[in-house]
Amino acid sequence: MTNGVRTFLKRKTKKVLEYYYGYNFNGTGESLYHCHIFVFLKTNKMSMSKVTGFIVLLFSVFLLSCDKDGFSGSEDSQIQQYIESKNIVITEKTDSGLVYILTEENLDGESLETGQIVSVNYAGRLLNDEEFDSGSFSFQLGVGRVVKGFDEGIAKMRVGEKATIIFPSSLGYGNQKQGSIPKNSPLVFDIEVLGAN
């Protein structure tokens, strides 16, 4: 729940004139949609539970009319808008829809091959820059141990390189919600390849 909603519920103000941004609809920290809505409620005649229920209902009604993460259109269009908003220079875009941005090159680094155990540092986020995961781990490259976009993007790197990869949900989790990641979400990963054997 946003700070504005908390304030509204605590003070029982007669009306709320506030822009709601990234309303936490299910309480998990999942950022849903950017909405700009004026809400007028007379709280002296409504119980707190009714007020809360009304707010949830209101966001449900407006859900389909709002833009996810501030970007509209197809996932490819959303990714393109994200790239333009960040002034990102693309290294490569593949037929699958993956966008590869090499941020630190290492020509002396070992090329990666399918089947190798690759160690990486990573940080994953949504197009609204909300980070959903980060850390270090090792996995076998190219055998389906990670989402397709992760495999495809990292396969383009050398040991010691850093890159950002952006890919549509068809290379990620598709139409399935995964933790704090909403369904049909393009994903952004910052990657550093630490080693491979």
C-alpha positions as CSV (number, residue, x, y, z in Angstrom):
1,M,0.0,0.0,0.0
2,T,1.4,3.4,-0.9
3,N,2.3,6.1,1.6
4,G,-0.6,8.2,0.4
5,V,-3.1,5.4,1.1
6,R,-1.6,4.8,4.5
7,T,-2.0,8.5,5.3
8,F,-5.5,8.4,4.0
9,L,-6.5,5.4,6.2
10,K,-4.8,6.8,9.3
11,R,-6.2,10.3,9.2
12,K,-9.6,9.4,7.7
13,T,-9.6,12.5,5.5
14,K,-12.8,13.2,3.7
15,K,-11.1,13.0,0.3
16,V,-7.9,12.0,-1.3
17,L,-6.4,13.9,-4.1
18,E,-3.4,11.9,-4.9
19,Y,-1.5,10.2,-7.7
20,Y,-1.0,6.6,-7.0
21,Y,2.2,5.1,-8.4
22,G,3.0,1.4,-8.5
23,Y,0.2,0.4,-6.1
24,N,1.0,-2.8,-4.1
25,F,-2.2,-4.7,-4.9
26,N,-1.4,-8.0,-3.3
27,G,0.9,-7.0,-0.5
28,T,4.0,-8.8,-1.9
29,G,5.9,-5.8,-3.0
30,E,4.9,-6.4,-6.6
31,S,4.6,-3.2,-8.5
32,L,1.6,-3.4,-10.8
33,Y,0.6,-0.4,-12.9
34,H,1.1,3.3,-12.9
35,C,-2.3,5.0,-12.3
36,H,-3.3,8.6,-11.9
37,I,-6.6,8.6,-10.2
38,F,-8.6,11.1,-8.1
39,V,-10.5,9.4,-5.3
40,F,-13.2,11.1,-3.3
41,L,-14.5,9.3,-0.2
42,K,-16.6,10.5,2.7
43,T,-14.9,8.5,5.4
44,N,-17.2,9.6,8.2
45,K,-19.9,7.4,6.7
46,M,-17.8,4.4,5.8
47,S,-16.0,1.8,8.0
48,M,-12.3,1.3,7.6
49,S,-12.9,-2.1,6.0
50,K,-15.3,-0.6,3.5
51,V,-12.8,2.1,2.6
52,T,-10.1,-0.5,2.0
53,G,-12.4,-2.6,0.0
54,F,-13.4,0.4,-2.1
55,I,-9.8,1.2,-2.9
56,V,-9.0,-2.4,-3.9
57,L,-12.1,-2.4,-6.2
58,L,-11.2,0.9,-7.7
59,F,-7.8,-0.3,-8.7
60,S,-9.3,-3.5,-10.1
61,V,-11.7,-1.5,-12.3
62,F,-8.9,0.7,-13.7
63,L,-6.3,-2.1,-14.0
64,L,-6.7,-2.7,-17.7
65,S,-6.6,1.0,-18.6
66,C,-3.3,1.6,-17.0
67,D,0.2,1.2,-18.5
68,K,2.5,-1.4,-17.0
69,D,5.8,0.0,-15.7
70,G,5.0,3.3,-17.5
71,F,5.5,1.7,-20.9
72,S,2.7,0.8,-23.3
73,G,2.1,-1.5,-26.2
74,S,3.7,-4.9,-26.9
75,E,6.6,-6.2,-24.9
76,D,8.9,-5.4,-27.8
77,S,7.5,-1.9,-27.8
78,Q,7.9,-1.6,-24.0
79,I,11.6,-2.7,-24.2
80,Q,12.2,-0.2,-27.0
81,Q,10.7,2.6,-24.9
82,Y,12.8,1.5,-21.9
83,I,16.0,1.6,-24.1
84,E,15.1,5.1,-25.4
85,S,14.3,6.4,-22.0
86,K,17.8,5.3,-20.7
87,N,19.7,6.3,-23.9
88,I,21.1,2.8,-24.1
89,V,23.4,1.9,-27.0
90,I,22.6,-1.6,-28.1
91,T,25.4,-4.0,-29.0
92,E,23.1,-6.6,-30.6
93,K,19.4,-7.5,-30.9
94,T,18.7,-11.1,-31.7
95,D,15.7,-12.6,-33.7
96,S,14.4,-14.0,-30.4
97,G,13.9,-10.4,-29.1
98,L,16.9,-10.4,-26.7
99,V,18.8,-7.1,-26.5
100,Y,22.5,-7.4,-25.6
101,I,24.4,-4.5,-24.3
102,L,28.2,-5.1,-23.7
103,T,29.2,-2.7,-20.9
104,E,32.7,-3.9,-20.2
105,E,34.7,-5.8,-22.8
106,N,37.6,-8.3,-22.2
107,L,39.1,-9.5,-25.5
108,D,41.5,-11.6,-23.6
109,G,38.8,-13.5,-21.7
110,E,37.8,-17.0,-22.5
111,S,34.8,-17.5,-24.8
112,L,31.9,-19.5,-23.2
113,E,30.7,-22.8,-24.6
114,T,27.6,-24.8,-24.1
115,G,28.0,-27.3,-21.2
116,Q,30.5,-25.3,-19.2
117,I,29.9,-24.4,-15.6
118,V,29.8,-20.6,-15.6
119,S,30.0,-18.4,-12.5
120,V,28.4,-15.0,-12.6
121,N,27.4,-12.0,-10.6
122,Y,23.9,-10.8,-11.5
123,A,21.1,-8.4,-10.7
124,G,17.7,-8.7,-12.2
125,R,15.0,-6.0,-12.4
126,L,11.8,-5.1,-14.1
127,L,11.4,-2.3,-16.6
128,N,10.4,0.0,-13.8
129,D,13.9,-0.6,-12.3
130,E,12.5,-2.6,-9.4
131,E,15.1,-5.2,-8.5
132,F,13.7,-8.7,-7.9
133,D,16.9,-10.6,-7.3
134,S,20.7,-10.3,-7.2
135,G,23.7,-12.4,-6.2
136,S,26.3,-14.8,-7.4
137,F,25.8,-18.4,-8.6
138,S,27.2,-21.0,-11.0
139,F,25.2,-23.0,-13.6
140,Q,25.7,-25.2,-16.6
141,L,25.4,-23.0,-19.7
142,G,22.9,-23.8,-22.5
143,V,21.2,-26.8,-21.0
144,G,18.0,-25.2,-19.7
145,R,19.1,-24.7,-16.1
146,V,18.0,-21.0,-16.3
147,V,15.5,-19.1,-18.3
148,K,16.2,-18.9,-22.1
149,G,17.1,-15.2,-22.1
150,F,19.7,-15.7,-19.4
151,D,21.3,-18.6,-21.3
152,E,21.2,-16.8,-24.7
153,G,22.6,-13.6,-23.3
154,I,25.4,-15.0,-21.3
155,A,26.5,-17.3,-24.1
156,K,27.6,-14.1,-26.0
157,M,30.0,-13.1,-23.2
158,R,33.6,-13.8,-22.3
159,V,35.1,-14.4,-18.9
160,G,35.7,-11.0,-17.3
161,E,33.1,-9.2,-19.3
162,K,30.1,-7.3,-18.1
163,A,26.8,-6.8,-20.0
164,T,23.2,-5.9,-19.6
165,I,20.6,-8.2,-21.3
166,I,17.0,-7.3,-21.8
167,F,14.5,-9.9,-23.0
168,P,10.7,-10.4,-23.4
169,S,8.7,-12.8,-21.2
170,S,8.8,-15.4,-24.0
171,L,12.5,-15.9,-23.0
172,G,11.7,-15.5,-19.3
173,Y,8.7,-16.7,-17.2
174,G,6.0,-16.2,-19.9
175,N,2.5,-15.8,-18.6
176,Q,3.3,-17.3,-15.2
177,K,3.9,-15.1,-12.1
178,Q,7.2,-15.9,-10.5
179,G,7.7,-14.5,-7.0
180,S,7.6,-10.7,-7.3
181,I,7.8,-10.9,-11.1
182,P,4.4,-10.3,-12.7
183,K,3.3,-12.5,-15.6
184,N,4.2,-11.3,-19.1
185,S,7.1,-9.2,-17.8
186,P,10.2,-8.3,-19.8
187,L,13.3,-8.7,-17.7
188,V,16.6,-6.8,-17.4
189,F,19.8,-8.4,-16.1
190,D,23.2,-6.9,-15.3
191,I,25.7,-9.7,-15.6
192,E,29.4,-10.1,-14.9
193,V,31.0,-13.4,-15.9
194,L,33.5,-14.4,-13.2
195,G,34.8,-17.7,-14.6
196,A,34.0,-20.9,-16.6
197,N,35.2,-24.5,-16.6
